[in-house]
Every structure is written in structure tokens, then in C-alpha cells.
Amino acid sequence: MRALGDGLLWDLSPEGAGAGADLAVLLLPGLGGGARDFALWPRHLAPPFRVLAARYPGRDPAAPAAGAAASRDLLGTALAERLAHHVQEPLVVFGHSLGAAVGYETAWQLARRRRPALALHVSAALPPPDYASLDLGARAMDDAALAGLARALAVPLPHEDRPGDRRAALRTLRHDLALVDAYDYGPSPRPLDYPVTVWSARDDAIIPAAAAGRWQAMARHPLTHRALPVEHHHLSHPAAVTAITEALRGLLA
């Protein structure tokens, strides 16, 4: 795992595996998540994929990623700039939960630069306008309120007997929620011109089942919708990892 540039974009491919890759895949974690959530994915994807991930702001206070301030487009412009600079391979984007909206905005910005992705896959996620309509007031929350919200969203936090780790996790969560608070989707739908696949979790207690269908406004072509027998947080669940990575590898056929 190595940083590409300022640390917003990372290469997770095993050493040497990214050289000569046929495709690149950008993996985007959900609220409070990170590259560690995708620990199982490189062995399923690399090779022939170059496996990339984003590290959102707030993960390392000693060395914050450039552009760490909350952005109106969920880091879409910043990520598109890093990808244009560091990635030459055709790109597929996968985003989980909040990462799905980050992925959509990144894909949109890439298309504006005439470097469109091949496909967007999203899992267990609200459509982007739904995130833009939220007003969470994360910056004003104290740690107790933030921890309560984490429980409601099933975001795991270290126990109170690990105060340093718990403070770091709450800081990460606060940064991610501030991204949501700053997000402005805009007044009109902006459908993508290429395939969008929505993965829903049958046992998701966080995202309502109806959210999957609302992604249709984000695509000009009919959605592909697939359901998985998993819960909301499923990036380490073998059934989800196998199904999603097999679908991504099918893009090579």
C-alpha cells in the first residue's frame, strides 16, 4: 500500500501487481471507513486490476491530505485531479454507502475532463441528492452526540478504555459528516452516460430498500440492481466480496 502524491489516493495492489494492469478500480469506503475495509479485495482483483482507494481527510492529523477542507462535491474534483495525474488505465469506480456518492461525483468530474470511467458500482447507499439534503451539523456536535449518531448508523467505535483510538475514530467520523454537510448536489439531475450497478444489502438496517431504485436518476441507461444476503457493513463479508469482485472482473470479458 503506497500513497500516490499527497495521500488522498492510495495504491493497494500487491507490490508489482499494478504494473501493466488491464484496468484500475477505485474503491471508496463508507462513513468513518478507510482502505483497511478493503483488505480482502486486492487478492480478488489484482492482477489484472490496479487496485486504488481514497483516504478521506481527517485520518492523520499530522499529515492531512491536500484539500482536506470540506468540499461542495464530496472530494469529486480533488479525486478526479489525482486520478488524471496518476492513473492511465481505464477506470471502474466502486463506492460503499457515503463512498457511493463520492464515487458518483468523482465519475462526474472525470467525465467533464473527457476521461469517463467505464462503470460505476455502488453498494448500500442513498442516491447523491439524498446526502445533499441532509443537515447533520457535525461540527457543532459534542463527542457524546457524535458517538450516539455512530451507534445509530452502526459505525463501530473503539471502546472507552481506548480513549486515544476512540478520539481518533470520532475525529474521522466528524470529518466525514462535515463532507456531507458541505455537499451541494445542485438543482438538476446529472445522469452519467455509462452503466451504473446498484448493490443492495437485504439485511440493511441503515439504508431503506427503496433507495436502490432512486439511483436511476443518476444514469441515462437502465440500472443493474443486485441484492446480497448481507448487512449494511459488508465490505469484509465473503459473500459480498466474492459477488462484487466477480462482477468487476466480468468487465474484462
PABA-651237 format. One record per residue: residue number from 1; residue in three letters; x, y, z of N, C-alpha, C in turn. Coordinates in steps of 0.2 Angstrom, whole numbers, plus 2048, in hexadecimal, padded with zeros to 3 digits. Layout:
BEGIN
R kefi lumdren n_xx n_yy n_zz ca_xx ca_yy ca_zz c_xx c_yy c_zz
R  NUM     ALA    X    Y    Z     X     Y     Z    X    Y    Z
...
//
This chain:
BEGIN
R kefi lumdren n_xx n_yy n_zz ca_xx ca_yy ca_zz c_xx c_yy c_zz
R    1     MET  804  7FA  800   800   800   800  804  806  800
R    2     ARG  803  80B  7FB   808   810   7FB  803  816  7F9
R    3     ALA  805  81C  7FB   802   822   7F9  804  825  7F3
R    4     LEU  7FF  827  7EF   800   82A   7E8  800  832  7E9
R    5     GLY  805  835  7EA   805   83C   7EA  804  83E  7F2
R    6     ASP  7FF  842  7F3   7FE   845   7FA  7FA  841  7FF
R    7     GLY  7F8  83B  7FD   7F5   836   802  7EE  836  801
R    8     LEU  7EA  83A  7FD   7E3   839   7FC  7E2  832  7F8
R    9     LEU  7E6  830  7F3   7E6   82A   7EF  7EB  825  7F1
R   10     TRP  7E9  81F  7F2   7EE   81A   7F4  7EE  814  7EF
R   11     ASP  7F3  811  7EE   7F4   80B   7EA  7F4  805  7EE
R   12     LEU  7EF  800  7EE   7EF   7FA   7F3  7F1  7F4  7EF
R   13     SER  7F3  7F4  7E9   7F5   7EE   7E6  7FC  7EC  7E9
R   14     PRO  7FC  7E5  7E9   802   7E2   7EC  808  7E4  7E8
R   15     GLU  80E  7E5  7EB   814   7E7   7E7  815  7E4  7E0
R   16     GLY  815  7E8  7DB   816   7E6   7D5  810  7E4  7D1
R   17     ALA  80B  7E3  7D5   804   7E1   7D1  801  7E6  7CD
R   18     GLY  802  7EC  7CF   7FF   7F2   7CB  802  7F3  7C4
R   19     ALA  808  7F1  7C3   80C   7F2   7BD  808  7EE  7B7
R   20     GLY  807  7F2  7B2   804   7EF   7AC  7FD  7EC  7AD
R   21     ALA  7F9  7EF  7B2   7F2   7ED   7B3  7EE  7EF  7AD
R   22     ASP  7E8  7EB  7AC   7E4   7EC   7A7  7DF  7F1  7A9
R   23     LEU  7DD  7F2  7AF   7D8   7F7   7B2  7DA  7F9  7B9
R   24     ALA  7D8  7FF  7BB   7D9   801   7C2  7D2  801  7C5
R   25     VAL  7D1  800  7CB   7CB   801   7CF  7CC  805  7D5
R   26     LEU  7C8  80A  7D6   7C8   80F   7DB  7C3  80C  7E1
R   27     LEU  7C6  80B  7E7   7C1   808   7EC  7C0  80E  7F1
R   28     LEU  7BA  810  7F3   7B9   815   7F7  7B5  813  7FD
R   29     PRO  7B7  814  803   7B4   811   809  7AE  816  80B
R   30     GLY  7AA  813  810   7A5   816   812  7A7  81B  818
R   31     LEU  7A2  81D  81C   7A2   822   821  7A7  81F  827
R   32     GLY  7AC  823  828   7B1   821   82D  7B6  81B  82B
R   33     GLY  7B5  819  825   7B9   813   822  7C0  815  81F
R   34     GLY  7C4  810  81D   7CA   812   81A  7CC  80C  816
R   35     ALA  7D2  80C  813   7D5   807   80F  7D5  800  812
R   36     ARG  7D6  800  819   7D6   7FA   81C  7CF  7F6  81B
R   37     ASP  7CA  7F9  81A   7C3   7F6   819  7C4  7F1  812
R   38     PHE  7C8  7F3  80E   7C9   7EF   808  7CF  7EA  808
R   39     ALA  7D1  7E8  80E   7D7   7E4   80F  7D6  7DD  80B
R   40     LEU  7D0  7DB  80A   7CF   7D4   806  7CF  7D5  7FE
R   41     TRP  7CE  7DB  7FC   7CD   7DD   7F5  7D3  7DC  7F0
R   42     PRO  7D9  7DE  7F2   7DE   7DE   7ED  7E0  7D6  7EB
R   43     ARG  7DF  7D2  7F0   7E0   7CB   7ED  7DB  7C8  7E8
R   44     HIS  7D5  7CB  7E8   7D0   7C9   7E3  7D1  7CD  7DD
R   45     LEU  7D4  7D3  7DD   7D4   7D7   7D7  7DB  7D8  7D4
R   46     ALA  7E0  7D8  7D8   7E7   7D9   7D5  7EB  7D3  7D5
R   47     PRO  7EE  7D1  7CF   7EC   7D4   7C8  7E6  7D1  7C6
R   48     PRO  7E2  7D4  7C1   7E5   7D9   7BC  7E3  7E0  7BD
R   49     PHE  7E0  7E1  7C3   7DE   7E8   7C5  7E4  7EB  7C9
R   50     ARG  7E5  7F2  7C8   7E9   7F6   7CC  7E4  7F9  7D1
R   51     VAL  7E5  7F7  7D8   7E0   7F8   7DD  7E2  7FF  7E1
R   52     LEU  7DD  804  7E0   7DE   80A   7E3  7D9  80B  7E9
R   53     ALA  7DA  810  7ED   7D5   812   7F2  7D7  819  7F4
R   54     ALA  7D1  81C  7F7   7D2   823   7F9  7D3  823  801
R   55     ARG  7D7  828  803   7D7   829   80A  7D4  830  80C
R   56     TYR  7CE  830  80E   7CB   836   80F  7CF  83A  815
R   57     PRO  7CE  841  815   7D1   845   81A  7CF  843  821
R   58     GLY  7D3  845  826   7D2   844   82D  7D5  83D  82F
R   59     ARG  7D8  839  82B   7DB   833   82E  7E1  834  831
R   60     ASP  7E5  839  82F   7EC   83A   832  7ED  841  833
R   61     PRO  7EC  843  83A   7ED   84A   83B  7F4  84D  83A
R   62     ALA  7F9  849  83A   7FF   84B   839  801  84C  832
R   63     ALA  7FD  849  82D   7FE   84A   826  7F8  84A  822
R   64     PRO  7F4  84F  823   7ED   84F   820  7EE  84F  818
R   65     ALA  7E9  84B  815   7EA   84C   80D  7E8  853  80B
R   66     ALA  7EB  854  805   7EA   85B   802  7E2  85B  801
R   67     GLY  7E0  861  801   7D9   862   800  7D5  85F  806
R   68     ALA  7D7  85F  80C   7D4   85C   811  7CE  860  814
R   69     ALA  7CD  867  812   7C7   86A   813  7C1  867  810
R   70     ALA  7BC  867  813   7B5   865   811  7B4  868  80A
R   71     SER  7B2  863  805   7B1   865   7FE  7AA  865  7FC
R   72     ARG  7A8  869  7F8   7A1   869   7F6  79F  863  7F1
R   73     ASP  7A4  860  7EF   7A3   85A   7EB  7A5  853  7ED
R   74     LEU  7A6  853  7F4   7A8   84D   7F7  7AF  84A  7F4
R   75     LEU  7B3  84F  7F3   7BA   84D   7F1  7BA  84B  7EA
R   76     GLY  7B5  84B  7E6   7B5   849   7DF  7BA  84C  7DB
R   77     THR  7BB  853  7DC   7C0   857   7D8  7C7  855  7DA
R   78     ALA  7C8  854  7E0   7CF   853   7E2  7D1  84C  7E0
R   79     LEU  7CC  847  7E1   7CE   840   7DF  7CF  83F  7D7
R   80     ALA  7CB  843  7D3   7CB   843   7CC  7D2  845  7CA
R   81     GLU  7D4  84B  7CD   7DB   84E   7CC  7E0  849  7CD
R   82     ARG  7E0  845  7D3   7E5   840   7D5  7E5  83A  7D0
R   83     LEU  7DF  838  7CE   7DF   833   7CA  7E1  834  7C3
R   84     ALA  7E0  83A  7C0   7E2   83D   7BA  7EA  83D  7BA
R   85     HIS  7ED  83E  7BF   7F4   83F   7C0  7F8  838  7C1
R   86     HIS  7F5  834  7C4   7F8   82E   7C6  7F6  827  7C3
R   87     VAL  7F0  828  7BF   7ED   821   7BD  7EC  822  7B5
R   88     GLN  7EF  81D  7B1   7EE   81D   7AA  7E9  818  7A8
R   89     GLU  7E8  813  7AC   7E4   80D   7AA  7DD  80F  7AA
R   90     PRO  7D9  80C  7A6   7D2   80D   7A6  7CF  80B  7AE
R   91     LEU  7CA  80F  7B0   7C9   80F   7B7  7C1  80D  7B8
R   92     VAL  7C1  809  7BD   7BA   807   7C0  7BA  80A  7C7
R   93     VAL  7B4  80D  7C9   7B3   810   7D0  7AE  80B  7D4
R   94     PHE  7B0  80A  7DA   7AC   807   7DF  7AB  80B  7E5
R   95     GLY  7A5  80C  7E8   7A5   810   7EE  79F  80D  7F2
R   96     HIS  7A1  80C  7F9   79C   809   7FE  79A  80F  802
R   97     SER  793  80F  803   78F   814   807  791  81B  805
R   98     LEU  794  81F  80A   796   826   808  79B  825  802
R   99     GLY  79F  820  802   7A4   820   7FC  7A1  81F  7F5
R  100     ALA  79A  81D  7F5   797   81D   7EF  796  824  7EC
R  101     ALA  794  828  7F0   793   82F   7EE  799  833  7EC
R  102     VAL  79F  831  7F0   7A5   833   7EE  7A7  831  7E7
R  103     GLY  7A6  82A  7E6   7A7   827   7E0  7A3  82A  7DA
R  104     TYR  79D  82C  7DB   799   82F   7D6  79C  836  7D4
R  105     GLU  79E  83A  7D9   7A1   840   7D8  7A7  840  7D4
R  106     THR  7AB  83B  7D6   7B2   83A   7D3  7B1  838  7CC
R  107     ALA  7AC  833  7CB   7AB   831   7C4  7A8  837  7C0
R  108     TRP  7A4  83B  7C3   7A1   841   7BF  7A7  846  7BD
R  109     GLN  7AC  847  7C2   7B1   84C   7C0  7B6  849  7BB
R  110     LEU  7B7  842  7BB   7BB   83F   7B6  7B8  840  7AF
R  111     ALA  7B1  83F  7AF   7AE   840   7A9  7AE  847  7A6
R  112     ARG  7AE  84C  7AA   7AF   853   7A8  7B6  854  7A5
R  113     ARG  7BB  850  7A8   7C2   850   7A5  7C3  84C  79F
R  114     ARG  7BD  849  79C   7BE   844   797  7C2  83E  798
R  115     ARG  7C2  83C  79E   7C5   836   7A0  7C0  832  7A4
R  116     PRO  7BA  830  7A1   7B5   82D   7A5  7B7  826  7A7
R  117     ALA  7B4  824  7AD   7B5   81D   7AF  7B1  818  7AB
R  118     LEU  7B3  812  7AC   7AF   80D   7A8  7A9  80B  7AB
R  119     ALA  7A9  80B  7B2   7A2   809   7B5  7A3  80C  7BC
R  120     LEU  79D  80D  7BF   79D   80F   7C6  799  809  7CA
R  121     HIS  79C  806  7CF   798   801   7D3  797  805  7DA
R  122     VAL  791  804  7DD   790   807   7E4  78D  802  7E8
R  123     SER  78E  802  7EF   78B   7FD   7F3  788  801  7F9
R  124     ALA  782  7FE  7FC   77F   801   802  77F  808  803
R  125     ALA  77C  80C  7FE   77D   813   7FE  777  817  7FC
R  126     LEU  776  81D  7FF   771   821   7FC  774  824  7F6
R  127     PRO  76F  827  7F1   771   82A   7EB  774  831  7EE
R  128     PRO  779  834  7EA   77C   83A   7EC  778  840  7EE
R  129     PRO  772  841  7EB   76E   847   7ED  76B  846  7F4
R  130     ASP  76A  83F  7F6   768   83E   7FD  76D  840  802
R  131     TYR  774  83F  801   779   841   805  779  849  805
R  132     ALA  779  84C  800   779   853   7FF  773  856  803
R  133     SER  76E  853  804   768   856   808  769  855  810
R  134     LEU  76E  851  812   76F   850   819  772  856  81C
R  135     ASP  770  858  822   773   85E   826  775  85B  82D
R  136     LEU  77B  858  82E   77D   854   834  780  859  839
R  137     GLY  783  85F  837   786   863   83C  78B  860  840
R  138     ALA  790  85C  83C   795   858   83F  79A  85C  843
R  139     ARG  79C  862  840   7A1   866   844  79F  868  84A
R  140     ALA  798  869  84B   796   86C   852  794  866  857
R  141     MET  794  860  855   793   85A   859  799  859  85E
R  142     ASP  797  858  865   79C   856   869  79D  84E  868
R  143     ASP  7A2  84C  86C   7A4   845   86B  79F  840  86D
R  144     ALA  79B  841  872   795   83D   874  790  83C  86E
R  145     ALA  78E  842  86B   789   842   866  78C  83E  860
R  146     LEU  792  83F  85F   795   83C   859  795  835  85A
R  147     ALA  797  832  860   797   82B   861  790  828  861
R  148     GLY  78B  82C  863   784   82A   862  782  829  85B
R  149     LEU  784  82E  857   783   82D   850  786  827  84D
R  150     ALA  78D  826  84F   790   820   84C  78D  81A  84E
R  151     ARG  78A  819  854   786   813   856  780  812  852
R  152     ALA  77D  818  850   777   818   84C  778  815  845
R  153     LEU  77E  817  843   780   815   83C  784  80F  83C
R  154     ALA  785  80C  842   789   805   842  790  806  840
R  155     VAL  793  80C  841   79A   80D   840  79E  80B  846
R  156     PRO  7A2  806  845   7A6   804   84B  7AB  809  84E
R  157     LEU  7AB  80A  855   7B0   80E   858  7B4  80A  85D
R  158     PRO  7BA  80C  85E   7BE   809   863  7BA  80A  86A
R  159     HIS  7BB  805  86F   7B8   806   875  7BC  80C  879
R  160     GLU  7B8  80E  87E   7BA   814   882  7C1  812  886
R  161     ASP  7C3  80C  887   7C9   80A   88A  7CF  80B  885
R  162     ARG  7CE  80D  87F   7D3   80F   87A  7D2  816  878
R  163     PRO  7D3  81B  87D   7D0   822   87B  7D4  825  875
R  164     GLY  7DA  824  874   7DE   827   86F  7DB  824  868
R  165     ASP  7DA  81E  868   7D7   81B   861  7D0  81D  860
R  166     ARG  7CC  81E  866   7C5   820   865  7C5  828  863
R  167     ARG  7C9  82C  866   7C9   833   863  7CB  833  85C
R  168     ALA  7D0  82F  85A   7D2   82F   853  7CC  82D  84E
R  169     ALA  7C8  828  850   7C2   825   84D  7BD  82B  84C
R  170     LEU  7BC  82E  852   7B7   834   852  7B9  839  84D
R  171     ARG  7BF  83B  84D   7C2   840   849  7C1  83E  842
R  172     THR  7C2  838  840   7C1   836   839  7BA  836  837
R  173     LEU  7B5  834  83C   7AE   834   83A  7AC  83C  83A
R  174     ARG  7AF  840  83E   7AD   847   83D  7AF  84A  837
R  175     HIS  7B5  848  834   7B7   84B   82E  7B2  848  828
R  176     ASP  7B0  842  828   7AC   83F   823  7A5  842  823
R  177     LEU  7A2  843  829   79C   847   82A  79C  84E  827
R  178     ALA  7A2  851  828   7A2   858   826  7A2  858  81E
R  179     LEU  7A5  853  81B   7A5   852   814  79E  852  812
R  180     VAL  79A  84E  815   792   84E   814  78F  854  814
R  181     ASP  791  858  81A   78D   85E   81B  78F  864  816
R  182     ALA  795  863  813   797   868   80E  795  866  807
R  183     TYR  792  860  806   791   85E   7FF  78B  861  7FC
R  184     ASP  78C  863  7F6   786   867   7F2  786  863  7EC
R  185     TYR  781  85F  7EB   780   85B   7E5  77E  860  7DF
R  186     GLY  77A  865  7E0   778   86A   7DB  771  869  7D9
R  187     PRO  76E  86D  7D5   766   86D   7D4  764  868  7D0
R  188     SER  768  865  7CB   765   861   7C6  769  85A  7C6
R  189     PRO  765  855  7C4   769   84E   7C3  76F  84E  7BF
R  190     ARG  774  84B  7C0   77A   84A   7BC  77B  843  7BA
R  191     PRO  778  840  7B6   779   839   7B4  77F  837  7B1
R  192     LEU  782  832  7B3   788   830   7B0  787  82C  7A9
R  193     ASP  78B  82C  7A4   78A   829   79E  78C  822  79D
R  194     TYR  78E  81F  7A3   790   818   7A2  78D  813  7A8
R  195     PRO  78E  80D  7A8   78A   808   7AC  78B  80A  7B4
R  196     VAL  786  80A  7B7   786   80A   7BF  783  804  7C1
R  197     THR  786  801  7C6   784   7FB   7C9  783  7FC  7D1
R  198     VAL  77D  7FB  7D3   77B   7FC   7DA  77B  7F5  7DE
R  199     TRP  77F  7F5  7E3   77F   7EF   7E8  77B  7F1  7EE
R  200     SER  776  7ED  7F0   772   7EE   7F6  773  7E9  7FB
R  201     ALA  773  7EA  801   774   7E5   806  76D  7E3  809
R  202     ARG  76B  7DD  808   765   7DB   80A  763  7DC  812
R  203     ASP  768  7DC  816   768   7DD   81D  76A  7E3  81F
R  204     ASP  76A  7E8  81B   76C   7EF   81D  767  7F3  821
R  205     ALA  769  7F4  827   765   7F8   82C  766  800  82C
R  206     ILE  76B  802  827   76D   809   827  76A  80C  820
R  207     ILE  76A  809  81B   768   80C   814  762  808  812
R  208     PRO  75C  80C  811   756   809   80F  756  805  808
R  209     ALA  753  800  807   753   7FC   801  751  801  7FB
R  210     ALA  74D  805  7FC   74A   80A   7F7  750  80E  7F4
R  211     ALA  755  80F  7F8   75B   813   7F5  75E  811  7EF
R  212     ALA  75E  80A  7EE   761   807   7E8  75E  80A  7E2
R  213     GLY  758  80A  7E1   754   80C   7DB  755  814  7DA
R  214     ARG  756  818  7DF   757   81F   7DE  75E  821  7DB
R  215     TRP  762  81C  7DA   768   81D   7D7  767  81D  7CF
R  216     GLN  761  81B  7CD   760   81C   7C5  761  823  7C3
R  217     ALA  75F  828  7C7   760   82F   7C4  768  831  7C3
R  218     MET  76C  82C  7C6   773   82E   7C5  776  82B  7BF
R  219     ALA  772  827  7BB   775   824   7B5  770  825  7AF
R  220     ARG  773  825  7A9   76F   826   7A3  76C  81F  7A1
R  221     HIS  770  81A  7A3   76E   813   7A1  76B  80F  7A7
R  222     PRO  767  80A  7A5   763   806   7AB  769  804  7B0
R  223     LEU  767  805  7B6   76B   802   7BB  76C  7FA  7BB
R  224     THR  771  7F8  7BD   772   7F1   7BF  771  7F1  7C7
R  225     HIS  76D  7ED  7C9   76C   7EC   7D1  76D  7E5  7D3
R  226     ARG  771  7E4  7D8   772   7DE   7DB  772  7DE  7E2
R  227     ALA  76F  7D9  7E5   76E   7D9   7ED  773  7D4  7EF
R  228     LEU  775  7D5  7F5   77A   7D0   7F9  777  7CF  800
R  229     PRO  778  7C8  802   775   7C6   809  77A  7C9  80E
R  230     VAL  77B  7CF  80F   780   7D2   814  77D  7D8  817
R  231     GLU  780  7DA  81C   77E   7E0   820  781  7E7  81D
R  232     HIS  780  7EC  81F   783   7F3   81C  78A  7F3  81C
R  233     HIS  78E  7F1  821   795   7F1   821  797  7EA  81F
R  234     HIS  799  7E9  818   79A   7E3   816  7A0  7E2  812
R  235     LEU  7A5  7E7  812   7AB   7E7   80E  7B0  7E2  810
R  236     SER  7AF  7DF  815   7B3   7D9   817  7AF  7D2  817
R  237     HIS  7A9  7D3  815   7A5   7CD   815  7A7  7C9  80F
R  238     PRO  7A8  7C2  80F   7AB   7BE   809  7A5  7BE  804
R  239     ALA  79F  7BE  805   79A   7BE   800  79A  7C4  7FC
R  240     ALA  79B  7CA  7FF   79B   7D0   7FC  7A1  7D1  7F8
R  241     VAL  7A7  7D0  7FB   7AD   7D0   7F8  7AD  7CC  7F1
R  242     THR  7AB  7C6  7F2   7AC   7C1   7EC  7A7  7C4  7E7
R  243     ALA  7A1  7C5  7E8   79C   7C7   7E3  79E  7CE  7E0
R  244     ILE  7A0  7D3  7E3   7A2   7D9   7E0  7A8  7D9  7DC
R  245     THR  7AD  7D6  7DF   7B3   7D5   7DB  7B3  7D1  7D5
R  246     GLU  7AE  7CC  7D5   7AD   7C8   7CF  7AA  7CC  7CA
R  247     ALA  7A5  7D0  7CC   7A2   7D5   7C7  7A7  7DA  7C4
R  248     LEU  7AB  7DC  7C8   7B0   7E1   7C6  7B5  7DE  7C1
R  249     ARG  7B7  7D8  7C3   7BB   7D4   7BE  7B8  7D2  7B7
R  250     GLY  7B1  7D2  7B8   7AD   7D0   7B2  7AE  7D6  7AD
R  251     LEU  7B0  7DC  7AF   7B1   7E1   7AA  7B6  7E0  7A5
R  252     LEU  7BB  7DC  7A7   7C1   7DA   7A3  7BF  7D5  79D
R  253     ALA  7B9  7D2  79E   7B7   7CD   799  7B6  7D0  792
//
